[in-house]
Amino acid sequence: MNIPPAYIDGTTALKTEDCEKPAVQTAQNIQIAQKPKLKNLRVYLFMKRSFDIIASLLGLIILSPFILAVAAAIRMESKGKAIYTQTRIGKDCKPFKFYKFRSMHDGAEKKRAELLHLNERDGPVFKIDKDPRITKVGKFIRNYSIDELPQLINIFKGEMSFIGPRPPLPCEVEQYSNFHMGRLAIRGGLTCFWQISGRKNVLFDDWVKMDIRYIEEMSLLTDVKIFFKTFKVVLSKKGAC
């Protein structure tokens, strides 16, 4: 799939015609196929969105002192902004500005090309367990997924949900097959089956299968189970990356 350069930089919204039709159709087919399985789809989506708005807003308010403390620790250890923004791909291939606490030294993204040969993941995902770009504070907040807290803003804005497939990078989507595109059929999230199933130890195709499984099984009960299992996984640091 060819993505326009401007889109990769996050300056241009991706139009339907920018994606190969089979890839877009894959996501659309999944949505259509699953609607009959969820009789109260509109009610479910309304309740899910309502929970996202209320919980993310409360989270931002209640956790604000902790968020400020983490931001201060990041700034004290290394120069650069505490919150790192990145273009990610959301539902139906739409790009959005994704927020994370900066866990690497400033300018780390520019060094990515130099480290590609050290990649320890399969598929389009790039991860190094002992990434030399990660700071000491960054290692700690990654172990407990604290670096993901700023995504409460994305959830409140409606760009993400608490539960859903993790939003990929444009460079990763460029390498997607039609099957992989299926994970973009719904709004991305903070956690899903992948996060509670080993994370870094899961092969990429299996990761996608888990995301498709979530789309097939999505319900309030499924969301509640994933939500609470995520806390257990985070506290145990199981599969942290």
N, C-alpha and C positions, 0 to 999 in steps of 0.2 A: 504494500500500500504506500503510495507516495503522498506525503504531507507537505504542503507548501511551506517554505522557509519561514515566512512571516507567522504562520500558525505555530510552528515550533517555538518561536520566540514569545508566543503568547500575545502578539499584537493584532492578530486577525482571527475572527471566529471561524471555525471549520464549517463549511457548508456541506450539505448532503452529497453534492456531486464531487466533493473533494475526496471522498472515500470510494473505494471500488464498490459497486453495487452489491456484489455477493456478500461482502463483509458487513455492510449496513443491514442487508436483508436478514443476515443471521441473527442479529440482535432483535430486529423487528419480529421475526418468526417466533423467537423464544417468548417475547412478550405476549403475542397473540395466542400461542399454544398454551400458556399457563393461565390465561384469564378464566377459562371455563372451570379450572380446578379450584379456583378461589371464588366461591359464590359471592362473598361479601368483599370483593376486592376494593371497592371505593371506600367502604367503612374502614377496612384494614389500613389503606393508604392514608386516610384522614387521621386515624388514631396514631399511626406511626409518625406522621409529620407533626402532629400536635405534641407528641412526646418529645420529638427532636427539638422543637422550639422551646418548650418549657424546661426540659432537662439541660439543654445547652446554655440557656440563659441563667438558670440557677447555678450551673457549674461555673460559669464565668464570674458570677457574683461571689459565690461562696469560696471559690478557689483563688480569687484575685490576690490575696496576700501571698499565697504560695507561688502563684504565677510570677508575681513581681520579684519574689526572692530568687526564683530560678533564673529569671532574666538578669538579675544583678550578679549572680554567681557566674553566669556565662560571660558577661561583660568584663568582670574582674579578672577572669583567667586569660582571655584572649580578645584582641581587638575585633571590631565588627558588630553588626546588629545582633541583638539577642534572638529575634525572630527571623527565620529564613523563609523567603517566599520562592515558590517554584510553580511552573506551569504543569498542571496535571490534566488528564483527560477524564471527563465525567460521562454521565448518561448520554447516549446517542452521539458519542464522539465530540461533545462540546468541551472546550478547554476552560479552565478556571484557575484563579490564583490560590495556591495551596499553601497553608501556613504550618510551620514546624519550628520548634526551638532549635537554634543552630547548635549542632553537636560536633561540628568539625571546625577546623581553622578557617578563617576568612579566605575566600578564593579557592576553596577545596574543589569546587566543580571544574575549575580550569585544569586541574591535575588528573581528572578522571581518565582521560585518554592515555596518560602515561601508565596507568594501573590496570588497564583492561586485560592484560595478559595474566593478571593475578586473580581474575574473577573466579569465585568458588560456587557459583550457581549455574544451573542449566537454563536454557531458553533465553529470552531477552532481558532478564533481570540481572543487575550488576550488584554483587555484594562481596565484601572481603571481611572475614571474621576479625582479623587484626589489622584493620584499615589504619594506616599511619596518619591519616588526616583527622582522625577522631581525637578530641581533647579529653582530658581527665573528667571534667564535668560532663562532657558529652557521653562518655562511656557509661557513667552512672545513670543519667537520665534515659539513655537507650535501654539499659538493662530492665528498667521498670516502666518503659514506654511513656515516661514523663514528657519526652520530646514531642509527643502527639497532642498534648493538651491544647495548643493554639488552634487545632482543627475544630474546637468547639465553635469557633467563629464561622468556619465553613458550614458546619451543621446548622447553626442559627440562620445563616443566609440562604440555606436550601440547596447548597452546592453538594453537600454530603449528608449522610444519615449516620446514626450510631452503628447500625448494622447494615452491612453490604460489602461487596467486593472492594478491595483496596484500589484507589484510583492510580492508574499507571502513568508513566512519563510518556511524552510524545515519541521519543526515540524507541521506547519499548513497543508502542502501538504500531510503529512502522514495520516491526517484525512479526506482527500478529498474523495468524492464519484466520480463515473464516470462523473456525471453531473458537479460537481465542476471543474473537470479537464479541461472542455471545455474552461475555462477562460485563460488557458495557451496556447491556439492555436495561439496567436499572441504575439508580443513583448509587454512587460509591459510598463506602462507609469506613468507620474507624476499626471495626472488627467483623469477622465472619468465621466460617468454618476453618479457614486456613490458620487464623490466629490461635485457635484452640486445638490445633492438630499437629503441632510441632514446628510451624513456621519455617525456619531456615532448613529444616531437615526434609521438607516436602519438595518433590520434583515439580517443575512448572506446570506440566500438563495435568498432574494430579491436583495442583492448586486450582487450575481453571475448572477441572471437573467438580471440585468442591463449591466453587462459585456458581456453576450451573445448577448444582444440587440445591443450593440455597434459593436460587430463583424458582426452582420447581417446588420447593417446600415452604417458601416464605409464608409466615403466619405470625400472629402475636406470640403464640407459644414457642415457636422456633426462635424468635427474636429474644424472648425472655431467657431461654436456655443459653443461648450464645452470650448474651449480656453478662450473666452471672458467672459462666464458665471462664469468661475472659479475665475477670478479677483474679480467679484462682491461678490461671496461667501466668498472669503478669506478676503476681506476688512470688510465684515459684521461679520466675525468670526462665521458664521452660521455652527453649527455642528462641530466646532473645537474639535480635540481630541489629 
